[in-house]
């Protein structure tokens, strides 16, 4: 586990950057899962999100965060 993931687990599982975006991590993965509250959109930097997902669909990491399974 990297230091950022360790710290995020100590403080509610996410942090908010200076732009107001929430950053999450899924247990065992170092992918950056971001929620943009101003436009209500999610992004993930995993390969499935970048290259393999159909338009309008989320990867399993985003679904885990949304369902509270982190």
C-alpha positions, 0 to 999 in steps of 0.5 A: 500500500502506498502512502497516499492510499494509507492516508486516504483510508485514515480520512474517510477514504477520499481527499479533495484537491484544490479544484474540488474534485474528490479522489478515491482509491479501491483497496489493492489498486493504485488507480485514481478514481475522481468525482467532479462535483461541478459536472457530476461525472466520474473518471478513472485512470485504469486501462478498462476505463480509458480503452475498453468501456462503452460510451457512458459506462463506468469501470468496475472501480467506479462502480465499487466506489458508488456502491460503497464496496471500497 
